[in-house]
Amino acid sequence: MKVKILATGAYAPEKILSNADLEKLVETSDDWITERTGIKARHVAAPGQATSDLAARAAKIALADAGVRPEDVDTLIVATSSPDRLVPPCSSVVQKLVGCFDAACSDLVAACSGFTYALHQARGLVASGLSKRCLVVGAEELSRVTNYKDRQTCILFGDGAGAAVLGPSDGESDILYSRMGCDGRLDHLITTPCFGTAQIPNAESLEKGEWGIQMKGREVFKFAVPKFVEIMKEALAATKLTLADIKWVIPHQMNARMIEAVAERLECPPGKIIMNIERYGNTSAASIPLALDETIRAGKIQRGDLLLFSAMGAGITWGTVILKW
């Protein structure tokens, strides 16, 4: 059975954290941040605003645009690395806020690759007939797990959510390809210590700043750029497509310089790649659906267009999806 994205939705908190704001928190500058990351600003959740709140806002928009009632959703997958709490699942809270009661709910943790992983799972459920209306959400509040004394990481991350409603396709629209992967030998490259059972936070770890997101940036760049090229070429070969056939490449918005390096190696024209990292920063699992929704609402995507999504995140995880909109 063919699988179609019926509609999308997105939400970003109102508060903006600019590079100028960060200059007041840590030793950095707008020029330094822009040169290394391409980021000018990022959205930050308000006090009392949880990841589930962002996810629910995006989900409601997607459902309304798809013409799908919340009660008709039978599967809800929330991809996030920053849930409201460990228990209950963030997805169960989103279900309560959206009103899709009785739907199967699960959280998916694949870091920045989360949305592609969730699409991969949703594709299988809908194609097999196990789900008729699957709601997929990528949502993050990375500001809650960012150490704003660490200038290497605090400049990168923002908050937001993006959602997609999937169902059977009776036309040409279809998810043509999805493949995920991981190399756990590289799990040390991006971590959030003190947010699990392996390392319980204490006064010493908090004083050392060990509680926030930590990243070995150079090593990540060295691995990620060639790996991105490899998995995107693999996807095109498997579908017997070329970059010329693809209308838009929508990568995870990790770092503008990294995206540019990948594009150069792929010989991909810059105008074919969607980037909004300048205004949102790295929103992890939310980045692809945020960019997708923004592109749709700008009138740049029409039914029949071929789209390529590709992401990489902590783990190290990766995922690539090609679909016919």
Rosetta silent file (secondary structure, phi, psi, omega in degrees, C-alpha in Angstrom):
SEQUENCE: MKVKILATGAYAPEKILSNADLEKLVETSDDWITERTGIKARHVAAPGQATSDLAARAAKIALADAGVRPEDVDTLIVATSSPDRLVPPCSSVVQKLVGCFDAACSDLVAACSGFTYALHQARGLVASGLSKRCLVVGAEELSRVTNYKDRQTCILFGDGAGAAVLGPSDGESDILYSRMGCDGRLDHLITTPCFGTAQIPNAESLEKGEWGIQMKGREVFKFAVPKFVEIMKEALAATKLTLADIKWVIPHQMNARMIEAVAERLECPPGKIIMNIERYGNTSAASIPLALDETIRAGKIQRGDLLLFSAMGAGITWGTVILKW
SCORE:     score description
SCORE:     0.000 S_00000001
   1 L     0.000  134.783  177.316    0.000    0.000    0.000 S_00000001
   2 L   -73.581  152.908 -175.989    1.257    3.462   -0.873 S_00000001
   3 E  -124.570  133.556 -174.565    1.739    5.964    1.950 S_00000001
   4 E  -125.425  138.608  167.543    0.992    9.670    1.770 S_00000001
   5 E   -81.876  113.159 -175.386    1.746   12.645    3.994 S_00000001
   6 E   -74.887  -38.548 -179.940   -1.687   14.246    4.124 S_00000001
   7 E  -169.368  165.618  179.065   -0.586   17.505    5.747 S_00000001
   8 E  -129.418  167.215  174.872    1.979   19.063    8.040 S_00000001
   9 E  -152.896  157.683 -179.272    2.068   21.574   10.875 S_00000001
  10 E  -150.323  155.425  176.986    4.750   23.407   12.822 S_00000001
  11 E  -151.663  136.422  173.381    5.169   25.582   15.869 S_00000001
  12 L  -129.923  138.538 -179.386    8.077   27.551   17.346 S_00000001
  13 L   -57.484  155.489 -175.884    7.926   29.452   20.654 S_00000001
  14 L   -70.707  -34.797 -176.163    7.542   33.204   20.492 S_00000001
  15 E   -68.070  133.558  179.045   10.697   34.082   22.424 S_00000001
  16 E  -110.919  130.658  173.819   13.784   34.651   20.249 S_00000001
  17 E  -108.028  106.168 -175.975   17.328   34.178   21.539 S_00000001
  18 E   -89.051  168.959  174.356   19.602   36.121   19.198 S_00000001
  19 H   -60.918  -35.524  177.388   23.348   36.024   18.838 S_00000001
  20 H   -62.429  -36.972  176.956   23.408   39.433   20.497 S_00000001
  21 H   -64.936  -39.888 -179.547   21.624   37.901   23.501 S_00000001
  22 H   -67.890  -28.818  176.911   24.210   35.139   23.706 S_00000001
  23 H   -59.316  -24.860 -179.868   26.995   37.722   23.727 S_00000001
  24 L   -85.688  -13.749 -176.319   25.681   38.720   27.156 S_00000001
  25 L  -103.098  -30.151 -173.725   25.784   35.160   28.477 S_00000001
  26 L  -149.518  160.056 -179.666   29.062   33.766   27.190 S_00000001
  27 L   -72.486   99.103 -179.797   32.261   34.908   25.500 S_00000001
  28 L  -161.336 -177.965  177.810   31.198   34.934   21.852 S_00000001
  29 L  -152.517  159.352  178.341   30.100   37.269   19.082 S_00000001
  30 H   -58.135  -44.259 -179.169   27.573   37.422   16.280 S_00000001
  31 H   -62.360  -42.309 -177.815   30.347   37.209   13.682 S_00000001
  32 H   -64.111  -45.389 -178.952   31.939   34.180   15.380 S_00000001
  33 H   -66.339  -46.716 -177.378   28.643   32.288   15.602 S_00000001
  34 H   -62.815  -42.799 -178.462   27.521   33.177   12.081 S_00000001
  35 H   -62.625  -39.148 -174.150   30.841   32.228   10.502 S_00000001
  36 H   -90.197  -24.075 -174.313   30.954   28.807   12.163 S_00000001
  37 H  -127.996  -23.550 -174.568   27.307   27.792   12.164 S_00000001
  38 L    81.500    5.478 -176.493   25.228   30.089    9.974 S_00000001
  39 L   -93.413  134.848  175.523   22.877   30.699   12.916 S_00000001
  40 L  -111.154  -30.758 -177.052   21.566   34.174   13.760 S_00000001
  41 E  -157.321  164.180  175.892   18.736   33.321   16.161 S_00000001
  42 E  -149.115  152.309  179.710   16.846   30.456   17.759 S_00000001
  43 E   -89.044  144.323 -177.443   13.427   30.102   19.442 S_00000001
  44 E  -131.481  132.037 -178.449   13.253   29.326   23.169 S_00000001
  45 L   -64.302  148.788  178.569   10.285   27.947   25.083 S_00000001
  46 L   -77.579  158.651  174.943    8.656   30.094   27.750 S_00000001
  47 L   -55.645  134.160 -179.704    8.751   29.111   31.436 S_00000001
  48 L    83.730   -3.940  178.872    6.150   26.430   32.046 S_00000001
  49 L   -96.366  111.742 -175.163    5.951   25.534   28.342 S_00000001
  50 L   -92.444  168.223  177.405    6.851   21.847   27.952 S_00000001
  51 H   -56.589  -39.079  179.616    7.892   19.846   24.906 S_00000001
  52 H   -61.565  -33.346  178.128    4.395   18.325   24.812 S_00000001
  53 H   -64.826  -43.939  178.253    2.913   21.820   24.468 S_00000001
  54 H   -63.806  -45.215 -178.016    5.023   22.539   21.384 S_00000001
  55 H   -61.152  -42.770 -178.192    4.244   19.118   19.929 S_00000001
  56 H   -66.069  -38.159  178.664    0.498   19.522   20.473 S_00000001
  57 H   -61.333  -46.371  179.925    0.438   22.940   18.785 S_00000001
  58 H   -65.759  -40.718 -177.569    2.134   21.537   15.673 S_00000001
  59 H   -64.064  -42.253 -179.451   -0.032   18.403   15.706 S_00000001
  60 H   -63.045  -38.040  177.839   -3.313   20.330   15.853 S_00000001
  61 H   -65.093  -44.868 -179.390   -2.313   22.410   12.838 S_00000001
  62 H   -62.313  -43.962 -179.817   -1.359   19.298   10.856 S_00000001
  63 H   -63.867  -43.179  179.808   -4.633   17.538   11.708 S_00000001
  64 H   -61.910  -43.975 -179.296   -6.722   20.584   10.800 S_00000001
  65 H   -69.616  -27.999  178.742   -4.972   20.968    7.448 S_00000001
  66 H   -81.802  -13.123 -176.153   -5.337   17.240    6.738 S_00000001
  67 L    69.834   30.081 -178.395   -9.048   17.369    7.561 S_00000001
  68 L  -109.234  128.366  177.329   -8.509   14.549   10.060 S_00000001
  69 L   -74.733  143.145  179.120  -10.361   14.484   13.375 S_00000001
  70 H   -52.593  -38.762 -177.547   -8.193   13.755   16.429 S_00000001
  71 H   -69.178  -12.372  178.399  -10.361   10.735   17.269 S_00000001
  72 H   -89.371   -7.025  176.480   -9.530    9.223   13.860 S_00000001
  73 L   -76.374  126.129  179.740   -5.800    9.039   14.665 S_00000001
  74 L  -108.035   -9.785  178.624   -4.918    5.463   15.614 S_00000001
  75 E  -142.486  132.128  177.425   -1.141    5.877   16.039 S_00000001
  76 E  -127.926  121.445  177.533    0.871    8.709   17.575 S_00000001
  77 E  -119.847  123.534  176.735    4.672    8.761   17.471 S_00000001
  78 E  -112.119  115.045  176.514    6.591   11.592   19.135 S_00000001
  79 E   -91.162  117.329 -179.879   10.280   11.813   18.249 S_00000001
  80 L  -159.279  148.468  171.601   12.127   13.729   20.951 S_00000001
  81 L  -111.532    6.062 -179.366   15.297   13.701   23.018 S_00000001
  82 L  -136.103   62.675 -178.127   13.887   16.254   25.461 S_00000001
  83 L   -68.198  165.511  177.925   10.600   14.813   26.771 S_00000001
  84 L   -55.124  -43.939 -179.629    8.595   16.449   29.535 S_00000001
  85 L  -161.479  171.598 -179.386    9.799   13.746   31.911 S_00000001
  86 L   -68.911  -39.131  178.924   10.961   10.129   31.762 S_00000001
  87 L  -139.970  132.998    2.970    7.519    8.814   32.740 S_00000001
  88 L   -78.390  170.997  177.658    4.844    9.064   31.427 S_00000001
  89 L   -58.055  145.971  177.386    5.821    9.162   27.744 S_00000001
  90 H   -58.956  -34.855 -178.039    5.653   12.581   26.132 S_00000001
  91 H   -62.453  -33.177  179.583    3.351   11.078   23.511 S_00000001
  92 H   -69.247  -33.833  176.672    0.700   10.274   26.124 S_00000001
  93 H   -70.667  -41.091  177.052    0.643   13.912   27.211 S_00000001
  94 H   -61.067  -41.181  178.095    0.430   15.035   23.575 S_00000001
  95 H   -57.451  -44.652 -179.686   -2.471   12.628   23.083 S_00000001
  96 H   -62.000  -41.818 -177.486   -4.304   14.235   26.000 S_00000001
  97 H   -71.832  -33.734 -176.950   -3.705   17.741   24.629 S_00000001
  98 H   -86.298  -34.672  179.658   -4.691   16.861   21.067 S_00000001
  99 L    96.961   17.305  179.318   -7.618   14.568   21.904 S_00000001
 100 L   -92.146   60.270 -176.039   -6.636   11.483   19.906 S_00000001
 101 L   -64.806  145.954 -178.360   -7.680    9.139   22.722 S_00000001
 102 L    80.204   -8.918  175.235   -7.208    5.381   22.334 S_00000001
 103 L   -66.993  144.386  172.864   -4.462    5.881   19.725 S_00000001
 104 E   -65.560  132.208 -175.907   -1.325    3.833   20.299 S_00000001
 105 E  -122.816  137.035  175.333    1.297    6.212   21.718 S_00000001
 106 E  -153.136  147.843  171.924    5.066    5.911   21.800 S_00000001
 107 E   -94.978  147.182  178.827    8.133    8.097   22.151 S_00000001
 108 E  -127.376  125.065 -179.172   11.040    7.598   19.792 S_00000001
 109 L  -113.969  105.097  174.481   14.575    8.626   20.738 S_00000001
 110 L  -138.157   23.904  178.969   17.017    8.847   17.833 S_00000001
 111 H    56.363 -134.162 -174.628   18.253   12.389   18.548 S_00000001
 112 H   -66.860  -17.177  177.513   18.451   14.569   15.425 S_00000001
 113 H   -86.122    1.388 -170.027   17.476   11.601   13.226 S_00000001
 114 H   -54.698  -43.866 -177.179   14.231   11.188   15.166 S_00000001
 115 H   -67.031  -39.372  178.175   11.787   12.485   12.566 S_00000001
 116 H   -66.686  -38.589  176.290   13.197   10.289    9.787 S_00000001
 117 H   -61.432  -43.301 -179.146   13.063    7.281   12.138 S_00000001
 118 H   -65.533  -40.705  175.774    9.439    8.113   12.987 S_00000001
 119 H   -61.451  -40.254  179.662    8.510    8.442    9.302 S_00000001
 120 H   -59.800  -46.336  179.204   10.175    5.086    8.668 S_00000001
 121 H   -67.195  -44.395 -179.117    8.055    3.433   11.357 S_00000001
 122 H   -62.495  -39.071  177.834    4.870    5.210   10.283 S_00000001
 123 H   -57.594  -46.453 -179.475    5.446    4.176    6.680 S_00000001
 124 H   -63.565  -40.580 -179.143    5.602    0.538    7.709 S_00000001
 125 H   -66.467  -44.439 -178.587    2.471    0.754    9.856 S_00000001
 126 H   -71.875  -43.462 -177.780    0.362    2.462    7.187 S_00000001
 127 H   -62.213  -32.960 -179.129    1.702    0.372    4.286 S_00000001
 128 L   -83.529   -9.538 -178.317    0.895   -2.837    6.165 S_00000001
 129 L    88.120    2.957  179.891   -2.602   -1.680    7.036 S_00000001
 130 L   -76.162  -18.378  177.723   -1.873   -1.614   10.772 S_00000001
 131 L  -138.568  135.140  177.696   -2.527    2.140   10.894 S_00000001
 132 L   -98.222  -32.779  177.530   -4.989    4.217    8.893 S_00000001
 133 L  -139.115  108.418 -176.802   -4.084    7.620   10.308 S_00000001
 134 E  -112.092  125.273  178.827   -0.672    8.007   11.866 S_00000001
 135 E  -102.422  119.245 -179.109    0.386   11.273   13.499 S_00000001
 136 E  -113.838  129.806 -179.326    4.153   11.809   13.613 S_00000001
 137 E  -129.945  135.139  169.054    5.678   14.662   15.602 S_00000001
 138 E  -111.090  119.915 -175.052    9.276   15.814   16.020 S_00000001
 139 E  -142.003  138.555 -179.791    9.532   18.113   19.047 S_00000001
 140 E  -145.189  144.572  165.157   12.396   19.442   21.133 S_00000001
 141 E  -125.243   74.329 -177.382   13.147   21.844   23.959 S_00000001
 142 H   -71.287  -16.935  177.000   16.904   21.685   23.813 S_00000001
 143 H   -61.675  -25.431 -179.237   17.154   24.968   25.697 S_00000001
 144 H   -75.962  -20.124 -178.616   16.296   22.929   28.826 S_00000001
 145 H  -119.764   26.118  178.611   19.344   20.695   28.387 S_00000001
 146 L  -108.992  132.487  176.984   21.787   23.336   27.148 S_00000001
 147 L   -90.040  108.467 -175.756   24.559   24.710   29.339 S_00000001
 148 L   -80.348   15.075  169.203   24.664   28.423   28.545 S_00000001
 149 L  -104.563   -6.698  179.737   28.177   28.648   29.957 S_00000001
 150 L  -100.061  102.297 -173.769   29.503   26.350   27.230 S_00000001
 151 L   -71.863  -15.186  178.728   30.068   28.539   24.184 S_00000001
 152 L   -74.780  -30.678 -175.734   30.719   25.562   21.921 S_00000001
 153 L  -111.632  -31.746 -173.023   27.191   24.185   22.307 S_00000001
 154 L   -66.558  -18.095  179.880   24.916   26.946   23.621 S_00000001
 155 L   -78.959  -12.409 -168.686   25.086   28.789   20.300 S_00000001
 156 L   -91.832  -38.677 -159.229   23.614   25.858   18.402 S_00000001
 157 E  -102.166  146.100  177.925   20.312   24.744   19.825 S_00000001
 158 L  -138.513  175.963 -176.687   16.728   25.962   19.669 S_00000001
 159 E  -112.249  150.184  176.737   13.205   24.775   20.469 S_00000001
 160 E   169.619  177.331  179.849   10.338   23.878   18.162 S_00000001
 161 E  -151.477  147.141  174.901    8.039   21.186   16.810 S_00000001
 162 E  -139.570  146.282 -176.136    6.852   19.877   13.462 S_00000001
 163 E  -135.550  156.336  175.920    4.164   17.305   12.682 S_00000001
 164 E  -142.492  141.214  175.301    2.891   15.215    9.785 S_00000001
 165 E  -105.734  125.110 -178.380   -0.285   13.173    9.309 S_00000001
 166 E  -113.185  146.040  176.432    0.175    9.994    7.281 S_00000001
 167 E  -157.448  176.086  178.647   -2.403    7.776    5.631 S_00000001
 168 E   -62.664  147.009  179.672   -2.915    5.458    2.659 S_00000001
 169 L  -108.430  131.133  176.862   -2.380    6.994   -0.782 S_00000001
 170 L  -105.812   12.721  178.621   -4.791    6.396   -3.650 S_00000001
 171 L  -130.182 -147.045 -178.423   -2.649    8.355   -6.120 S_00000001
 172 L   -82.705  -19.549 -179.387    0.995    8.784   -7.053 S_00000001
 173 L   -59.321  133.936 -178.180    2.035   10.203   -3.660 S_00000001
 174 E  -168.294  151.837  168.315    4.186    7.697   -1.785 S_00000001
 175 E   -86.280  110.632 -171.800    7.184    7.268    0.467 S_00000001
 176 E   -83.613  -26.094 -172.839    9.514    5.626   -2.017 S_00000001
 177 E  -157.292  137.927  169.119   12.468    4.924    0.252 S_00000001
 178 E  -153.084  129.860  178.973   13.400    4.993    3.918 S_00000001
 179 E  -145.835  131.815 -178.829   16.467    3.557    5.551 S_00000001
 180 E  -115.921  160.854  177.852   17.863    4.122    9.025 S_00000001
 181 E  -160.711  171.425 -179.885   21.193    3.244   10.627 S_00000001
 182 E  -161.142  148.367  171.221   23.433    3.743   13.641 S_00000001
 183 L  -127.706   94.283 -177.336   27.018    3.219   14.758 S_00000001
 184 H   -64.704  -13.013  176.700   27.002    2.924   18.543 S_00000001
 185 H   -66.754  -15.008 -178.674   30.790    2.912   18.635 S_00000001
 186 H  -106.741   18.983 -175.279   30.519    6.674   18.182 S_00000001
 187 L   -64.266  -17.065 -177.858   28.022    7.246   20.999 S_00000001
 188 L   -81.199   -8.058 -174.452   30.553    9.369   22.902 S_00000001
 189 L   -74.482  -31.952  177.611   30.630   12.133   20.271 S_00000001
 190 E  -136.774  118.373 -176.299   27.323   13.738   21.344 S_00000001
 191 E  -142.207  162.258  169.346   26.000   13.174   24.856 S_00000001
 192 L  -128.655   85.205  179.091   23.890   14.637   27.641 S_00000001
 193 L   -58.920  155.787  175.070   25.471   13.372   30.867 S_00000001
 194 L    70.567   18.426  175.420   23.389   13.303   34.053 S_00000001
 195 L  -122.138   38.313  179.194   20.081   12.710   32.279 S_00000001
 196 L  -172.732 -168.811 -174.532   19.808    8.980   32.841 S_00000001
 197 L   -82.116  -15.582 -177.900   20.824    6.060   35.018 S_00000001
 198 L   -72.292  -29.112 -178.955   24.446    5.865   33.881 S_00000001
 199 L  -146.555  104.153 -178.027   25.395    9.105   35.631 S_00000001
 200 L   -81.725  130.189 -178.752   23.228   10.520   38.378 S_00000001
 201 L   -64.075  141.556  175.287   23.624   14.288   38.808 S_00000001
 202 L  -142.401  178.562 -176.368   25.254   15.526   41.978 S_00000001
 203 H   -58.546  -39.151 -177.870   26.710   18.784   43.252 S_00000001
 204 H   -67.025  -45.207 -178.400   30.125   18.039   41.726 S_00000001
 205 H   -67.124  -36.127  177.805   28.799   17.207   38.253 S_00000001
 206 H   -67.295  -40.155  179.523   26.572   20.264   38.255 S_00000001
 207 H   -64.627  -35.862 -179.513   29.472   22.473   39.312 S_00000001
 208 L   -79.647   -5.919 -179.434   31.618   21.074   36.482 S_00000001
 209 L    74.266   27.366 -176.334   28.852   21.761   33.960 S_00000001
 210 L   -83.607    2.383 -173.067   28.551   18.078   33.057 S_00000001
 211 L   -89.352  -18.871 -175.341   24.756   18.160   32.853 S_00000001
 212 L   -90.091  177.924  176.338   24.269   19.861   29.466 S_00000001
 213 L   -60.753  131.837  177.633   24.643   18.716   25.883 S_00000001
 214 E  -124.252  138.949 -174.065   28.270   17.927   25.118 S_00000001
 215 E  -143.543  135.748  172.259   29.678   17.531   21.631 S_00000001
 216 L   -93.761   84.042 -169.348   33.025   16.749   20.040 S_00000001
 217 H   -55.206  -46.082 -177.050   32.378   19.085   17.135 S_00000001
 218 H   -65.793  -39.814  179.883   35.408   18.377   14.969 S_00000001
 219 H   -68.766  -37.569  177.084   34.996   14.623   15.223 S_00000001
 220 H   -62.185  -47.301 -179.912   31.284   14.888   14.435 S_00000001
 221 H   -59.653  -44.374 -177.240   32.025   17.011   11.356 S_00000001
 222 H   -62.312  -37.182  179.025   34.732   14.594   10.205 S_00000001
 223 H   -82.484  -43.240 -168.296   32.362   11.628   10.391 S_00000001
 224 H   -68.380  -42.026 -174.511   29.092   13.275    9.418 S_00000001
 225 H   -60.413  -54.196  178.886   29.986   14.974    6.134 S_00000001
 226 H   -66.396  -30.627  179.632   31.168   11.864    4.239 S_00000001
 227 H   -69.229  -40.809  175.121   28.458    9.752    5.874 S_00000001
 228 H   -56.731  -47.181 -179.870   25.755   12.165    4.737 S_00000001
 229 H   -59.884  -44.132 -178.642   27.095   11.957    1.188 S_00000001
 230 H   -61.404  -48.770 -174.445   27.180    8.159    1.375 S_00000001
 231 H   -73.406  -28.553  177.641   23.612    7.665    2.621 S_00000001
 232 H   -74.443  -39.856  175.560   22.123   10.191    0.214 S_00000001
 233 H   -63.346  -39.524  178.862   23.888    8.601   -2.765 S_00000001
 234 H   -61.145  -42.751 -179.902   22.706    5.212   -1.529 S_00000001
 235 H   -64.819  -43.326  179.834   19.097    6.440   -1.407 S_00000001
 236 H   -65.021  -40.817  179.391   19.249    7.884   -4.920 S_00000001
 237 H   -65.021  -40.454 -177.396   20.781    4.711   -6.315 S_00000001
 238 H   -66.113  -30.372 -179.356   18.162    2.517   -4.634 S_00000001
 239 L   -98.730    2.414 -179.408   15.326    4.549   -6.186 S_00000001
 240 L    56.509   41.207  177.950   17.114    4.938   -9.539 S_00000001
 241 L  -116.055  164.495  171.750   16.927    8.714   -9.198 S_00000001
 242 L  -122.362  168.291  177.432   19.449   11.504   -9.545 S_00000001
 243 H   -60.159  -27.804  178.556   19.678   14.825   -7.751 S_00000001
 244 H   -63.937  -27.314 -179.821   18.270   16.399  -10.896 S_00000001
 245 H   -78.147  -23.910 -175.373   15.024   14.479  -10.249 S_00000001
 246 L   -81.375  127.470  178.392   14.746   15.790   -6.668 S_00000001
 247 L   -74.730  -47.698 -179.166   12.832   19.055   -6.251 S_00000001
 248 E  -138.430  136.161  168.429   14.054   19.792   -2.729 S_00000001
 249 E  -100.265  121.862  179.588   16.662   18.334   -0.398 S_00000001
 250 E  -118.401   95.816 -178.978   15.623   19.004    3.207 S_00000001
 251 E   -87.911  161.593  168.377   18.443   18.009    5.556 S_00000001
 252 L   -57.377  134.284 -175.055   18.525   18.090    9.319 S_00000001
 253 L   -86.277   75.371 -174.405   19.527   21.647   10.174 S_00000001
 254 L   -89.259  -41.311 -175.808   22.659   20.826   12.162 S_00000001
 255 L  -170.952  126.309 -175.975   25.135   23.415   10.945 S_00000001
 256 H   -60.474  -36.367 -178.820   25.098   25.524    7.780 S_00000001
 257 H   -67.590  -36.631  178.036   28.778   24.891    7.123 S_00000001
 258 H   -67.975  -42.740  178.575   28.270   21.131    7.346 S_00000001
 259 H   -62.000  -42.123  178.747   25.285   21.279    4.985 S_00000001
 260 H   -63.611  -38.011  179.132   27.331   23.347    2.529 S_00000001
 261 H   -66.382  -39.849  177.613   30.188   20.838    2.700 S_00000001
 262 H   -64.731  -45.216 -179.620   27.797   17.969    1.957 S_00000001
 263 H   -60.178  -40.314  179.863   26.236   19.883   -0.946 S_00000001
 264 H   -63.674  -43.122 -178.946   29.648   20.581   -2.431 S_00000001
 265 H   -70.126  -29.496  178.194   30.644   16.913   -2.326 S_00000001
 266 H   -83.619   -9.534 -172.745   27.322   15.879   -3.850 S_00000001
 267 L    57.478   42.968 -179.247   27.633   18.616   -6.488 S_00000001
 268 L   -95.864  125.149  178.923   24.165   19.696   -5.407 S_00000001
 269 L   -58.524  133.222 -179.233   23.119   23.219   -6.426 S_00000001
 270 H   -54.179  -32.230 -178.115   22.630   25.388   -3.289 S_00000001
 271 H   -69.251   -9.312  179.814   19.214   26.450   -4.567 S_00000001
 272 H   -92.302  -12.239 -175.288   17.941   22.873   -4.240 S_00000001
 273 E  -101.643  129.743  177.489   18.655   22.664   -0.499 S_00000001
 274 L   -87.779  123.963  176.234   16.224   24.029    2.079 S_00000001
 275 L  -134.494  127.224  172.655   17.919   25.762    4.997 S_00000001
 276 L  -129.170   16.967 -177.264   16.262   27.739    7.777 S_00000001
 277 H   -59.701  -26.880 -179.624   18.932   27.210   10.429 S_00000001
 278 H   -57.371  -34.590 -174.611   19.677   30.945   10.417 S_00000001
 279 H  -103.467  -14.432 -175.979   16.343   31.615   12.170 S_00000001
 280 H  -121.389  -17.805 -172.709   15.813   28.428   14.202 S_00000001
 281 L    69.934 -163.161  179.004   19.214   26.983   15.049 S_00000001
 282 E   -89.484  110.543  179.991   19.518   23.217   15.482 S_00000001
 283 L  -105.976   21.484  173.826   16.146   21.906   16.678 S_00000001
 284 H    52.467 -123.101 -175.013   17.153   18.237   16.457 S_00000001
 285 H   -63.267  -17.022 -179.558   14.144   15.991   15.681 S_00000001
 286 H   -87.069  -11.988 -167.712   12.009   19.053   14.919 S_00000001
 287 H   -67.741  -44.795 -179.281   14.285   20.524   12.257 S_00000001
 288 H   -66.824  -48.085  179.121   13.156   18.593    9.161 S_00000001
 289 H   -66.117  -30.859  174.289    9.390   18.912    9.801 S_00000001
 290 H   -62.717  -46.979 -179.221    9.805   22.611   10.637 S_00000001
 291 H   -67.676  -38.609  178.829   11.639   23.190    7.356 S_00000001
 292 H   -62.575  -49.728 -178.514    9.192   20.993    5.428 S_00000001
 293 H   -62.066  -41.696 -179.896    6.133   22.817    6.754 S_00000001
 294 H   -62.783  -39.247 -179.228    7.687   26.219    6.105 S_00000001
 295 H   -69.383  -39.373  177.404    8.482   25.241    2.514 S_00000001
 296 H   -62.254  -46.111 -176.032    4.969   23.935    1.914 S_00000001
 297 H   -71.555  -17.198  174.359    3.372   27.121    3.259 S_00000001
 298 L   -83.632   -0.521  178.376    5.644   29.185    1.022 S_00000001
 299 L    76.941   20.583 -175.701    4.036   27.429   -1.954 S_00000001
 300 L   -94.262   -7.059 -179.552    7.276   25.767   -3.008 S_00000001
 301 L  -121.226  127.984  178.627    6.066   22.153   -2.836 S_00000001
 302 L  -121.502  154.777  177.468    3.396   20.725   -5.123 S_00000001
 303 L   -57.016  132.842 -177.428    1.906   17.251   -5.320 S_00000001
 304 L   102.763  -16.454  178.138    4.173   15.062   -7.415 S_00000001
 305 L   -69.144  143.395  176.567    7.398   16.771   -6.323 S_00000001
 306 E   -94.621  130.114 -178.160   10.202   14.475   -5.179 S_00000001
 307 E  -123.090  145.096  177.277   11.700   15.317   -1.784 S_00000001
 308 E  -124.386  122.900  174.453   14.764   13.948   -0.026 S_00000001
 309 E  -108.472  141.248  175.327   15.175   14.130    3.769 S_00000001
 310 E  -148.654  138.143 -175.601   18.417   13.180    5.483 S_00000001
 311 E  -144.600  157.780  175.992   19.466   13.442    9.116 S_00000001
 312 E  -148.005  140.014 -177.275   22.208   12.456   11.520 S_00000001
 313 E  -152.761 -174.144 -177.719   22.301   12.666   15.280 S_00000001
 314 L   -54.378  140.947  178.736   23.692   11.413   18.560 S_00000001
 315 L   146.183  -52.219   -7.873   24.233    7.701   18.675 S_00000001
 316 L   -81.142  126.979  178.232   25.516    8.161   15.971 S_00000001
 317 E  -103.135  159.633  173.833   22.166    7.639   14.214 S_00000001
 318 E  -154.103  157.416  178.628   21.221    8.488   10.649 S_00000001
 319 E  -159.699  145.626  178.840   18.234    8.244    8.357 S_00000001
 320 E  -135.648  137.363 -179.679   17.250    9.099    4.779 S_00000001
 321 E  -132.882  135.624  170.648   13.781    9.291    3.221 S_00000001
 322 E  -121.544  129.720  179.808   12.739    9.923   -0.375 S_00000001
 323 E  -139.118  155.054  172.171    9.084   10.581   -1.085 S_00000001
 324 E  -100.354  112.772 -177.011    6.823   11.751   -3.852 S_00000001
 325 L   -67.232    0.000    0.000    4.706   14.515   -2.427 S_00000001
